[in-house]
Amino acid sequence: MGDYRYLVTSIEDGVGVIQLNHPEKRNALGWELHREIIAALKEWAEDDRVAAVLLVGNEDYFCAGWALDVLEEVTGDDLIRFNDLACKLMTTVYDYRKPTVAAVAGVAPGYGMDLANMCDITIASENAAFGSTQVKYAMNGFYHGMLRKVGAQRARRMLFTGDPIDAREAHRVGLVDEVVEAGTVRESGMRLARHIAEAGAELTTVLKEVALRASNMDHIGATAYELRVTADLIQRGLFTRRLADGLAALRSGRSKATERLS
């Protein structure tokens, strides 16, 4: 794996873990951290050892947004280049070919929240808060990332006001999928990512492609597309093996369909 200055990376049980690790800036995204996250994701994109990715900070904070030194000091062509780099990071995460989980603790303002929103699923510590705070600095938040997780009215309210919401409200409106006890966000994020990774990289990559593409189709096109995916999957050796395992479980009185049912 790559040698990173501001990331701690590992592969655990099929999960590629990217831990933001720039405490002096509370993981604010400057030039190098942008590049390192992009590089880590690129490294694992075709690596079959990785079936899902967890993006996490620590138990006190996730990401403080754009680095202030960039906002204060960079101008002209360099600012355009930084904006292009930010676009590359956002689209890399947004369109990543494997499932991504963000585990968020503490306040995730502006671009910090946007980074989590680009991930497929967000788990939040009960000490987390989220806000599209860019408007308070005469900038725009990333509306589309909010819109795909919450309704239009809430997304616009957050975009227009920049006012933060706490973890419980974020869960209520759909910005996050689960709220966990403070101090357990990494553990909880890993648990979910491991559950996803159990399917293996071959299958999670196909499922992620479906999630990315079907949502942008009309209902008839999406149905036809997903059935073609089904036709492809049931011809694979993976399906044959999983079917045999499932039938064996049923014969022994267990059902994979009710695993982890709470």
PyRosetta script that sets phi, psi and omega in degrees:
from pyrosetta import init, pose_from_sequence

init()
pose = pose_from_sequence("MGDYRYLVTSIEDGVGVIQLNHPEKRNALGWELHREIIAALKEWAEDDRVAAVLLVGNEDYFCAGWALDVLEEVTGDDLIRFNDLACKLMTTVYDYRKPTVAAVAGVAPGYGMDLANMCDITIASENAAFGSTQVKYAMNGFYHGMLRKVGAQRARRMLFTGDPIDAREAHRVGLVDEVVEAGTVRESGMRLARHIAEAGAELTTVLKEVALRASNMDHIGATAYELRVTADLIQRGLFTRRLADGLAALRSGRSKATERLS")
pose.set_psi(1, 158.1)
pose.set_omega(1, -176.3)
pose.set_phi(2, -64.7)
pose.set_psi(2, 157.8)
pose.set_omega(2, 177.3)
pose.set_phi(3, -98.4)
pose.set_psi(3, 108.6)
pose.set_omega(3, -173.3)
pose.set_phi(4, -113.1)
pose.set_psi(4, 145.5)
pose.set_omega(4, -179.8)
pose.set_phi(5, -83.3)
pose.set_psi(5, -38.1)
pose.set_omega(5, -173.6)
pose.set_phi(6, -117.9)
pose.set_psi(6, 15.4)
pose.set_omega(6, 175.2)
pose.set_phi(7, -128.6)
pose.set_psi(7, 149.2)
pose.set_omega(7, 166.4)
pose.set_phi(8, -115.8)
pose.set_psi(8, 116.3)
pose.set_omega(8, -176.1)
pose.set_phi(9, -118.3)
pose.set_psi(9, 149.9)
pose.set_omega(9, 177.2)
pose.set_phi(10, -160.0)
pose.set_psi(10, 164.5)
pose.set_omega(10, 172.0)
pose.set_phi(11, -119.3)
pose.set_psi(11, 120.8)
pose.set_omega(11, -176.8)
pose.set_phi(12, -132.2)
pose.set_psi(12, 116.6)
pose.set_omega(12, 175.7)
pose.set_phi(13, 52.5)
pose.set_psi(13, 43.5)
pose.set_omega(13, 178.2)
pose.set_phi(14, 83.5)
pose.set_psi(14, 2.2)
pose.set_omega(14, -179.0)
pose.set_phi(15, -108.2)
pose.set_psi(15, 124.7)
pose.set_omega(15, 170.9)
pose.set_phi(16, -85.4)
pose.set_psi(16, 118.0)
pose.set_omega(16, -177.0)
pose.set_phi(17, -100.5)
pose.set_psi(17, 124.2)
pose.set_omega(17, 173.6)
pose.set_phi(18, -114.5)
pose.set_psi(18, 106.5)
pose.set_omega(18, 178.3)
pose.set_phi(19, -103.3)
pose.set_psi(19, 117.8)
pose.set_omega(19, 175.6)
pose.set_phi(20, -66.5)
pose.set_psi(20, 132.8)
pose.set_omega(20, -171.3)
pose.set_phi(21, -144.8)
pose.set_psi(21, 65.5)
pose.set_omega(21, 174.6)
pose.set_phi(22, -128.8)
pose.set_psi(22, 71.9)
pose.set_omega(22, -171.1)
pose.set_phi(23, -61.7)
pose.set_psi(23, -29.3)
pose.set_omega(23, -179.4)
pose.set_phi(24, -60.9)
pose.set_psi(24, -26.5)
pose.set_omega(24, 179.9)
pose.set_phi(25, -118.7)
pose.set_psi(25, 17.9)
pose.set_omega(25, -179.7)
pose.set_phi(26, 50.2)
pose.set_psi(26, 40.5)
pose.set_omega(26, 177.2)
pose.set_phi(27, 62.3)
pose.set_psi(27, 26.2)
pose.set_omega(27, 174.3)
pose.set_phi(28, -62.6)
pose.set_psi(28, 145.9)
pose.set_omega(28, -172.2)
pose.set_phi(29, -90.4)
pose.set_psi(29, 102.5)
pose.set_omega(29, 172.6)
pose.set_phi(30, -103.1)
pose.set_psi(30, -165.3)
pose.set_omega(30, -176.9)
pose.set_phi(31, -56.0)
pose.set_psi(31, -52.1)
pose.set_omega(31, -170.2)
pose.set_phi(32, -71.5)
pose.set_psi(32, -40.3)
pose.set_omega(32, -179.1)
pose.set_phi(33, -65.9)
pose.set_psi(33, -37.9)
pose.set_omega(33, 172.5)
pose.set_phi(34, -54.1)
pose.set_psi(34, -53.0)
pose.set_omega(34, -175.3)
pose.set_phi(35, -63.7)
pose.set_psi(35, -37.8)
pose.set_omega(35, -177.0)
pose.set_phi(36, -69.6)
pose.set_psi(36, -39.8)
pose.set_omega(36, 177.6)
pose.set_phi(37, -64.2)
pose.set_psi(37, -43.9)
pose.set_omega(37, 177.5)
pose.set_phi(38, -58.9)
pose.set_psi(38, -44.4)
pose.set_omega(38, -178.5)
pose.set_phi(39, -65.0)
pose.set_psi(39, -42.2)
pose.set_omega(39, 179.9)
pose.set_phi(40, -63.7)
pose.set_psi(40, -42.4)
pose.set_omega(40, 178.5)
pose.set_phi(41, -65.4)
pose.set_psi(41, -40.9)
pose.set_omega(41, 178.0)
pose.set_phi(42, -62.3)
pose.set_psi(42, -38.7)
pose.set_omega(42, -179.1)
pose.set_phi(43, -60.9)
pose.set_psi(43, -34.4)
pose.set_omega(43, -174.9)
pose.set_phi(44, -98.3)
pose.set_psi(44, -6.6)
pose.set_omega(44, -173.8)
pose.set_phi(45, -57.4)
pose.set_psi(45, -38.8)
pose.set_omega(45, -178.0)
pose.set_phi(46, -110.1)
pose.set_psi(46, 12.9)
pose.set_omega(46, -177.4)
pose.set_phi(47, -91.5)
pose.set_psi(47, 112.6)
pose.set_omega(47, -176.7)
pose.set_phi(48, -70.9)
pose.set_psi(48, -8.2)
pose.set_omega(48, 174.3)
pose.set_phi(49, -72.9)
pose.set_psi(49, -20.0)
pose.set_omega(49, -176.4)
pose.set_phi(50, -109.0)
pose.set_psi(50, 117.1)
pose.set_omega(50, 179.1)
pose.set_phi(51, -106.5)
pose.set_psi(51, -15.5)
pose.set_omega(51, 178.5)
pose.set_phi(52, -155.8)
pose.set_psi(52, 160.3)
pose.set_omega(52, -178.4)
pose.set_phi(53, -126.3)
pose.set_psi(53, 135.5)
pose.set_omega(53, 174.2)
pose.set_phi(54, -109.4)
pose.set_psi(54, 125.9)
pose.set_omega(54, 175.7)
pose.set_phi(55, -109.6)
pose.set_psi(55, 122.1)
pose.set_omega(55, -171.8)
pose.set_phi(56, -146.0)
pose.set_psi(56, 153.2)
pose.set_omega(56, 170.9)
pose.set_phi(57, -100.8)
pose.set_psi(57, -112.2)
pose.set_omega(57, 171.5)
pose.set_phi(58, -133.8)
pose.set_psi(58, -169.1)
pose.set_omega(58, -174.4)
pose.set_phi(59, -79.9)
pose.set_psi(59, -4.1)
pose.set_omega(59, 179.8)
pose.set_phi(60, -108.9)
pose.set_psi(60, -31.4)
pose.set_omega(60, 179.7)
pose.set_phi(61, -156.9)
pose.set_psi(61, 153.7)
pose.set_omega(61, -179.3)
pose.set_phi(62, -101.0)
pose.set_psi(62, -66.4)
pose.set_omega(62, -177.9)
pose.set_phi(63, -158.6)
pose.set_psi(63, 130.9)
pose.set_omega(63, -175.5)
pose.set_phi(64, -86.2)
pose.set_psi(64, 8.3)
pose.set_omega(64, 178.8)
pose.set_phi(65, 95.5)
pose.set_psi(65, -155.5)
pose.set_omega(65, 178.1)
pose.set_phi(66, -66.5)
pose.set_psi(66, 143.7)
pose.set_omega(66, 177.9)
pose.set_phi(67, -66.5)
pose.set_psi(67, 132.5)
pose.set_omega(67, -176.3)
pose.set_phi(68, -64.4)
pose.set_psi(68, -33.0)
pose.set_omega(68, -179.1)
pose.set_phi(69, -64.2)
pose.set_psi(69, -31.3)
pose.set_omega(69, 176.0)
pose.set_phi(70, -68.1)
pose.set_psi(70, -46.5)
pose.set_omega(70, -178.8)
pose.set_phi(71, -63.3)
pose.set_psi(71, -34.1)
pose.set_omega(71, -174.7)
pose.set_phi(72, -86.9)
pose.set_psi(72, -33.6)
pose.set_omega(72, -166.8)
pose.set_phi(73, -110.9)
pose.set_psi(73, -25.9)
pose.set_omega(73, -173.4)
pose.set_phi(74, -88.0)
pose.set_psi(74, 134.3)
pose.set_omega(74, -178.8)
pose.set_phi(75, -138.9)
pose.set_psi(75, 172.4)
pose.set_omega(75, 171.4)
pose.set_phi(76, 58.0)
pose.set_psi(76, -135.7)
pose.set_omega(76, -176.2)
pose.set_phi(77, -63.6)
pose.set_psi(77, -32.1)
pose.set_omega(77, 179.0)
pose.set_phi(78, -66.1)
pose.set_psi(78, -36.3)
pose.set_omega(78, 178.0)
pose.set_phi(79, -67.3)
pose.set_psi(79, -37.8)
pose.set_omega(79, 176.0)
pose.set_phi(80, -64.0)
pose.set_psi(80, -42.2)
pose.set_omega(80, 178.5)
pose.set_phi(81, -63.9)
pose.set_psi(81, -38.5)
pose.set_omega(81, 178.6)
pose.set_phi(82, -66.7)
pose.set_psi(82, -40.3)
pose.set_omega(82, 177.4)
pose.set_phi(83, -61.8)
pose.set_psi(83, -40.0)
pose.set_omega(83, 177.1)
pose.set_phi(84, -64.4)
pose.set_psi(84, -37.8)
pose.set_omega(84, 178.2)
pose.set_phi(85, -65.9)
pose.set_psi(85, -41.1)
pose.set_omega(85, 176.9)
pose.set_phi(86, -61.4)
pose.set_psi(86, -41.6)
pose.set_omega(86, 177.6)
pose.set_phi(87, -61.2)
pose.set_psi(87, -41.0)
pose.set_omega(87, 179.6)
pose.set_phi(88, -63.7)
pose.set_psi(88, -41.8)
pose.set_omega(88, 178.1)
pose.set_phi(89, -63.5)
pose.set_psi(89, -48.1)
pose.set_omega(89, -175.6)
pose.set_phi(90, -62.1)
pose.set_psi(90, -44.1)
pose.set_omega(90, -178.4)
pose.set_phi(91, -72.9)
pose.set_psi(91, -31.1)
pose.set_omega(91, 175.8)
pose.set_phi(92, -61.7)
pose.set_psi(92, -44.9)
pose.set_omega(92, 179.0)
pose.set_phi(93, -70.7)
pose.set_psi(93, -46.8)
pose.set_omega(93, -175.2)
pose.set_phi(94, -59.0)
pose.set_psi(94, -41.9)
pose.set_omega(94, -173.9)
pose.set_phi(95, -106.3)
pose.set_psi(95, 20.3)
pose.set_omega(95, -176.9)
pose.set_phi(96, -63.4)
pose.set_psi(96, 144.4)
pose.set_omega(96, -170.2)
pose.set_phi(97, -82.0)
pose.set_psi(97, -0.3)
pose.set_omega(97, 177.0)
pose.set_phi(98, -128.9)
pose.set_psi(98, 155.3)
pose.set_omega(98, -179.1)
pose.set_phi(99, -59.9)
pose.set_psi(99, 141.7)
pose.set_omega(99, -179.8)
pose.set_phi(100, -124.6)
pose.set_psi(100, 138.8)
pose.set_omega(100, 178.2)
pose.set_phi(101, -122.8)
pose.set_psi(101, 130.3)
pose.set_omega(101, 172.4)
pose.set_phi(102, -102.8)
pose.set_psi(102, 131.9)
pose.set_omega(102, 176.3)
pose.set_phi(103, -113.6)
pose.set_psi(103, 111.0)
pose.set_omega(103, -167.3)
pose.set_phi(104, -115.1)
pose.set_psi(104, 127.5)
pose.set_omega(104, 172.0)
pose.set_phi(105, -123.0)
pose.set_psi(105, 154.7)
pose.set_omega(105, 177.4)
pose.set_phi(106, 68.8)
pose.set_psi(106, -169.4)
pose.set_omega(106, -178.0)
pose.set_phi(107, -76.5)
pose.set_psi(107, 128.2)
pose.set_omega(107, 175.4)
pose.set_phi(108, -114.9)
pose.set_psi(108, 86.9)
pose.set_omega(108, -175.3)
pose.set_phi(109, -87.2)
pose.set_psi(109, 147.1)
pose.set_omega(109, 169.5)
pose.set_phi(110, 51.8)
pose.set_psi(110, -118.1)
pose.set_omega(110, -176.6)
pose.set_phi(111, -63.3)
pose.set_psi(111, -25.2)
pose.set_omega(111, 175.0)
pose.set_phi(112, -64.6)
pose.set_psi(112, -45.5)
pose.set_omega(112, 174.8)
pose.set_phi(113, -64.2)
pose.set_psi(113, -40.4)
pose.set_omega(113, -179.0)
pose.set_phi(114, -60.1)
pose.set_psi(114, -40.0)
pose.set_omega(114, 178.8)
pose.set_phi(115, -60.9)
pose.set_psi(115, -42.9)
pose.set_omega(115, 176.6)
pose.set_phi(116, -64.6)
pose.set_psi(116, -39.7)
pose.set_omega(116, -179.2)
pose.set_phi(117, -65.0)
pose.set_psi(117, -27.1)
pose.set_omega(117, 177.7)
pose.set_phi(118, -71.1)
pose.set_psi(118, -19.7)
pose.set_omega(118, 177.2)
pose.set_phi(119, -77.3)
pose.set_psi(119, 160.1)
pose.set_omega(119, -177.5)
pose.set_phi(120, -68.4)
pose.set_psi(120, -41.2)
pose.set_omega(120, -174.7)
pose.set_phi(121, -137.7)
pose.set_psi(121, 138.3)
pose.set_omega(121, 176.8)
pose.set_phi(122, -117.7)
pose.set_psi(122, 128.4)
pose.set_omega(122, 171.5)
pose.set_phi(123, -105.4)
pose.set_psi(123, 133.9)
pose.set_omega(123, -176.1)
pose.set_phi(124, -122.1)
pose.set_psi(124, 137.5)
pose.set_omega(124, 168.4)
pose.set_phi(125, -69.3)
pose.set_psi(125, 153.4)
pose.set_omega(125, 178.8)
pose.set_phi(126, -65.4)
pose.set_psi(126, -13.2)
pose.set_omega(126, 176.2)
pose.set_phi(127, -91.8)
pose.set_psi(127, 6.5)
pose.set_omega(127, -176.1)
pose.set_phi(128, -81.8)
pose.set_psi(128, 155.1)
pose.set_omega(128, 171.9)
pose.set_phi(129, -146.4)
pose.set_psi(129, 151.8)
pose.set_omega(129, -173.7)
pose.set_phi(130, -133.5)
pose.set_psi(130, 140.5)
pose.set_omega(130, 177.1)
pose.set_phi(131, -157.5)
pose.set_psi(131, 141.3)
pose.set_omega(131, 174.9)
pose.set_phi(132, -88.4)
pose.set_psi(132, 69.2)
pose.set_omega(132, -164.9)
pose.set_phi(133, -79.2)
pose.set_psi(133, -3.4)
pose.set_omega(133, -176.9)
pose.set_phi(134, -57.6)
pose.set_psi(134, -33.2)
pose.set_omega(134, -177.9)
pose.set_phi(135, -58.9)
pose.set_psi(135, -27.0)
pose.set_omega(135, -179.1)
pose.set_phi(136, -74.3)
pose.set_psi(136, -10.3)
pose.set_omega(136, 176.9)
pose.set_phi(137, -119.4)
pose.set_psi(137, 24.0)
pose.set_omega(137, 178.3)
pose.set_phi(138, 61.6)
pose.set_psi(138, 36.6)
pose.set_omega(138, 174.8)
pose.set_phi(139, -124.2)
pose.set_psi(139, 174.1)
pose.set_omega(139, 178.0)
pose.set_phi(140, -108.6)
pose.set_psi(140, 138.1)
pose.set_omega(140, 170.2)
pose.set_phi(141, -77.8)
pose.set_psi(141, 175.0)
pose.set_omega(141, -177.8)
pose.set_phi(142, -95.1)
pose.set_psi(142, 95.5)
pose.set_omega(142, -173.1)
pose.set_phi(143, -63.3)
pose.set_psi(143, -43.1)
pose.set_omega(143, -174.3)
pose.set_phi(144, -62.2)
pose.set_psi(144, -38.3)
pose.set_omega(144, 178.3)
pose.set_phi(145, -62.0)
pose.set_psi(145, -37.1)
pose.set_omega(145, 175.9)
pose.set_phi(146, -72.5)
pose.set_psi(146, -43.0)
pose.set_omega(146, -174.4)
pose.set_phi(147, -60.0)
pose.set_psi(147, -36.5)
pose.set_omega(147, -177.0)
pose.set_phi(148, -73.5)
pose.set_psi(148, -10.4)
pose.set_omega(148, 179.8)
pose.set_phi(149, -113.4)
pose.set_psi(149, -27.2)
pose.set_omega(149, 178.6)
pose.set_phi(150, -125.9)
pose.set_psi(150, 170.3)
pose.set_omega(150, 179.1)
pose.set_phi(151, -70.5)
pose.set_psi(151, 166.5)
pose.set_omega(151, -175.8)
pose.set_phi(152, -61.3)
pose.set_psi(152, -40.0)
pose.set_omega(152, -177.2)
pose.set_phi(153, -64.8)
pose.set_psi(153, -45.6)
pose.set_omega(153, 179.8)
pose.set_phi(154, -66.5)
pose.set_psi(154, -41.4)
pose.set_omega(154, 179.1)
pose.set_phi(155, -60.4)
pose.set_psi(155, -41.7)
pose.set_omega(155, -179.1)
pose.set_phi(156, -71.4)
pose.set_psi(156, -37.5)
pose.set_omega(156, 176.3)
pose.set_phi(157, -60.2)
pose.set_psi(157, -44.5)
pose.set_omega(157, 179.3)
pose.set_phi(158, -67.0)
pose.set_psi(158, -40.7)
pose.set_omega(158, 179.9)
pose.set_phi(159, -64.3)
pose.set_psi(159, -43.3)
pose.set_omega(159, -173.9)
pose.set_phi(160, -77.1)
pose.set_psi(160, -35.3)
pose.set_omega(160, -174.8)
pose.set_phi(161, -97.2)
pose.set_psi(161, -33.1)
pose.set_omega(161, -174.4)
pose.set_phi(162, 73.8)
pose.set_psi(162, 5.5)
pose.set_omega(162, -176.8)
pose.set_phi(163, -74.3)
pose.set_psi(163, 138.2)
pose.set_omega(163, -177.0)
pose.set_phi(164, -78.7)
pose.set_psi(164, 159.3)
pose.set_omega(164, 171.7)
pose.set_phi(165, -127.4)
pose.set_psi(165, 150.1)
pose.set_omega(165, -179.0)
pose.set_phi(166, -83.7)
pose.set_psi(166, 178.4)
pose.set_omega(166, -173.1)
pose.set_phi(167, -62.4)
pose.set_psi(167, -40.7)
pose.set_omega(167, -177.8)
pose.set_phi(168, -65.4)
pose.set_psi(168, -41.9)
pose.set_omega(168, 178.0)
pose.set_phi(169, -68.8)
pose.set_psi(169, -37.4)
pose.set_omega(169, 176.9)
pose.set_phi(170, -61.0)
pose.set_psi(170, -37.0)
pose.set_omega(170, 177.3)
pose.set_phi(171, -70.3)
pose.set_psi(171, -41.6)
pose.set_omega(171, -178.4)
pose.set_phi(172, -60.7)
pose.set_psi(172, -39.3)
pose.set_omega(172, -176.3)
pose.set_phi(173, -90.7)
pose.set_psi(173, -4.1)
pose.set_omega(173, 175.2)
pose.set_phi(174, 95.3)
pose.set_psi(174, 5.9)
pose.set_omega(174, 178.3)
pose.set_phi(175, -69.1)
pose.set_psi(175, -32.9)
pose.set_omega(175, 174.1)
pose.set_phi(176, -124.0)
pose.set_psi(176, 156.3)
pose.set_omega(176, -176.1)
pose.set_phi(177, -94.6)
pose.set_psi(177, -23.8)
pose.set_omega(177, -176.8)
pose.set_phi(178, -155.0)
pose.set_psi(178, 141.7)
pose.set_omega(178, 174.1)
pose.set_phi(179, -111.8)
pose.set_psi(179, 131.4)
pose.set_omega(179, -175.8)
pose.set_phi(180, -123.6)
pose.set_psi(180, 164.0)
pose.set_omega(180, -179.4)
pose.set_phi(181, -60.1)
pose.set_psi(181, 140.8)
pose.set_omega(181, 177.9)
pose.set_phi(182, -57.1)
pose.set_psi(182, 137.8)
pose.set_omega(182, -178.8)
pose.set_phi(183, 91.9)
pose.set_psi(183, -0.7)
pose.set_omega(183, -177.5)
pose.set_phi(184, -124.9)
pose.set_psi(184, 14.0)
pose.set_omega(184, -171.6)
pose.set_phi(185, -68.7)
pose.set_psi(185, -37.9)
pose.set_omega(185, 178.2)
pose.set_phi(186, -66.5)
pose.set_psi(186, -46.2)
pose.set_omega(186, 178.8)
pose.set_phi(187, -58.6)
pose.set_psi(187, -43.0)
pose.set_omega(187, -178.6)
pose.set_phi(188, -70.0)
pose.set_psi(188, -41.0)
pose.set_omega(188, 176.3)
pose.set_phi(189, -62.7)
pose.set_psi(189, -40.0)
pose.set_omega(189, 178.1)
pose.set_phi(190, -65.7)
pose.set_psi(190, -38.0)
pose.set_omega(190, 179.8)
pose.set_phi(191, -61.0)
pose.set_psi(191, -46.7)
pose.set_omega(191, 178.4)
pose.set_phi(192, -64.4)
pose.set_psi(192, -46.7)
pose.set_omega(192, -178.6)
pose.set_phi(193, -61.3)
pose.set_psi(193, -37.5)
pose.set_omega(193, 176.9)
pose.set_phi(194, -64.8)
pose.set_psi(194, -40.5)
pose.set_omega(194, 178.1)
pose.set_phi(195, -60.2)
pose.set_psi(195, -42.5)
pose.set_omega(195, 177.9)
pose.set_phi(196, -65.0)
pose.set_psi(196, -44.5)
pose.set_omega(196, -175.1)
pose.set_phi(197, -68.0)
pose.set_psi(197, -18.4)
pose.set_omega(197, 177.8)
pose.set_phi(198, -55.2)
pose.set_psi(198, -29.4)
pose.set_omega(198, -178.1)
pose.set_phi(199, -69.6)
pose.set_psi(199, -21.4)
pose.set_omega(199, -178.2)
pose.set_phi(200, 88.7)
pose.set_psi(200, 155.2)
pose.set_omega(200, -173.5)
pose.set_phi(201, -63.8)
pose.set_psi(201, -34.8)
pose.set_omega(201, -179.7)
pose.set_phi(202, -58.4)
pose.set_psi(202, -45.6)
pose.set_omega(202, -176.9)
pose.set_phi(203, -79.9)
pose.set_psi(203, -41.8)
pose.set_omega(203, -178.5)
pose.set_phi(204, -63.1)
pose.set_psi(204, -32.0)
pose.set_omega(204, 177.8)
pose.set_phi(205, -66.3)
pose.set_psi(205, -40.5)
pose.set_omega(205, 177.3)
pose.set_phi(206, -65.8)
pose.set_psi(206, -44.9)
pose.set_omega(206, -178.4)
pose.set_phi(207, -65.1)
pose.set_psi(207, -37.1)
pose.set_omega(207, 177.9)
pose.set_phi(208, -65.3)
pose.set_psi(208, -39.4)
pose.set_omega(208, 177.4)
pose.set_phi(209, -60.4)
pose.set_psi(209, -42.0)
pose.set_omega(209, 177.4)
pose.set_phi(210, -61.5)
pose.set_psi(210, -46.2)
pose.set_omega(210, -178.7)
pose.set_phi(211, -61.7)
pose.set_psi(211, -37.8)
pose.set_omega(211, -179.7)
pose.set_phi(212, -72.1)
pose.set_psi(212, -42.5)
pose.set_omega(212, -169.6)
pose.set_phi(213, -90.3)
pose.set_psi(213, -41.4)
pose.set_omega(213, -173.5)
pose.set_phi(214, -63.1)
pose.set_psi(214, -32.7)
pose.set_omega(214, -177.3)
pose.set_phi(215, -68.0)
pose.set_psi(215, -15.1)
pose.set_omega(215, 179.7)
pose.set_phi(216, -102.1)
pose.set_psi(216, 10.3)
pose.set_omega(216, -179.9)
pose.set_phi(217, -108.2)
pose.set_psi(217, 160.7)
pose.set_omega(217, 169.8)
pose.set_phi(218, -73.0)
pose.set_psi(218, 168.6)
pose.set_omega(218, -170.5)
pose.set_phi(219, -63.3)
pose.set_psi(219, -36.3)
pose.set_omega(219, 179.9)
pose.set_phi(220, -71.9)
pose.set_psi(220, -45.4)
pose.set_omega(220, 178.4)
pose.set_phi(221, -61.9)
pose.set_psi(221, -40.4)
pose.set_omega(221, 180.0)
pose.set_phi(222, -65.9)
pose.set_psi(222, -41.7)
pose.set_omega(222, 179.1)
pose.set_phi(223, -62.5)
pose.set_psi(223, -45.3)
pose.set_omega(223, 179.5)
pose.set_phi(224, -64.0)
pose.set_psi(224, -42.4)
pose.set_omega(224, 179.6)
pose.set_phi(225, -62.0)
pose.set_psi(225, -46.9)
pose.set_omega(225, -176.6)
pose.set_phi(226, -67.5)
pose.set_psi(226, -33.3)
pose.set_omega(226, 175.7)
pose.set_phi(227, -68.1)
pose.set_psi(227, -32.7)
pose.set_omega(227, 175.0)
pose.set_phi(228, -67.0)
pose.set_psi(228, -36.0)
pose.set_omega(228, 175.1)
pose.set_phi(229, -63.4)
pose.set_psi(229, -43.4)
pose.set_omega(229, 177.4)
pose.set_phi(230, -58.5)
pose.set_psi(230, -45.5)
pose.set_omega(230, -180.0)
pose.set_phi(231, -60.2)
pose.set_psi(231, -36.5)
pose.set_omega(231, 176.8)
pose.set_phi(232, -68.5)
pose.set_psi(232, -46.6)
pose.set_omega(232, -174.7)
pose.set_phi(233, -64.6)
pose.set_psi(233, -39.0)
pose.set_omega(233, -175.3)
pose.set_phi(234, -74.8)
pose.set_psi(234, -4.3)
pose.set_omega(234, 173.9)
pose.set_phi(235, -96.5)
pose.set_psi(235, -1.6)
pose.set_omega(235, -177.0)
pose.set_phi(236, -90.2)
pose.set_psi(236, 153.0)
pose.set_omega(236, 176.2)
pose.set_phi(237, -61.5)
pose.set_psi(237, -30.0)
pose.set_omega(237, 178.3)
pose.set_phi(238, -58.2)
pose.set_psi(238, -43.6)
pose.set_omega(238, 179.2)
pose.set_phi(239, -63.2)
pose.set_psi(239, -44.4)
pose.set_omega(239, -179.2)
pose.set_phi(240, -59.5)
pose.set_psi(240, -43.2)
pose.set_omega(240, -179.5)
pose.set_phi(241, -67.9)
pose.set_psi(241, -44.4)
pose.set_omega(241, -178.8)
pose.set_phi(242, -67.1)
pose.set_psi(242, -36.6)
pose.set_omega(242, 177.8)
pose.set_phi(243, -62.9)
pose.set_psi(243, -43.7)
pose.set_omega(243, 178.9)
pose.set_phi(244, -61.9)
pose.set_psi(244, -42.4)
pose.set_omega(244, 178.7)
pose.set_phi(245, -63.2)
pose.set_psi(245, -41.9)
pose.set_omega(245, -179.1)
pose.set_phi(246, -65.8)
pose.set_psi(246, -41.3)
pose.set_omega(246, 178.5)
pose.set_phi(247, -66.7)
pose.set_psi(247, -38.4)
pose.set_omega(247, 177.9)
pose.set_phi(248, -63.0)
pose.set_psi(248, -39.4)
pose.set_omega(248, 178.1)
pose.set_phi(249, -64.6)
pose.set_psi(249, -42.0)
pose.set_omega(249, 179.2)
pose.set_phi(250, -62.3)
pose.set_psi(250, -41.5)
pose.set_omega(250, -179.3)
pose.set_phi(251, -65.9)
pose.set_psi(251, -24.4)
pose.set_omega(251, 178.9)
pose.set_phi(252, -93.6)
pose.set_psi(252, 7.8)
pose.set_omega(252, 176.1)
pose.set_phi(253, 89.7)
pose.set_psi(253, 11.0)
pose.set_omega(253, 177.6)
pose.set_phi(254, -114.6)
pose.set_psi(254, 160.2)
pose.set_omega(254, 177.1)
pose.set_phi(255, -135.3)
pose.set_psi(255, 127.1)
pose.set_omega(255, 176.4)
pose.set_phi(256, -65.1)
pose.set_psi(256, -24.3)
pose.set_omega(256, -178.1)
pose.set_phi(257, -66.1)
pose.set_psi(257, -23.2)
pose.set_omega(257, -177.5)
pose.set_phi(258, -111.0)
pose.set_psi(258, 13.0)
pose.set_omega(258, 174.6)
pose.set_phi(259, -60.3)
pose.set_psi(259, 138.3)
pose.set_omega(259, 177.7)
pose.set_phi(260, 61.3)
pose.set_psi(260, 19.0)
pose.set_omega(260, 176.1)
pose.set_phi(261, -70.6)
pose.set_psi(261, 125.1)
pose.set_omega(261, -178.2)
pose.set_phi(262, -111.7)
pose.dump_pdb("model.pdb")
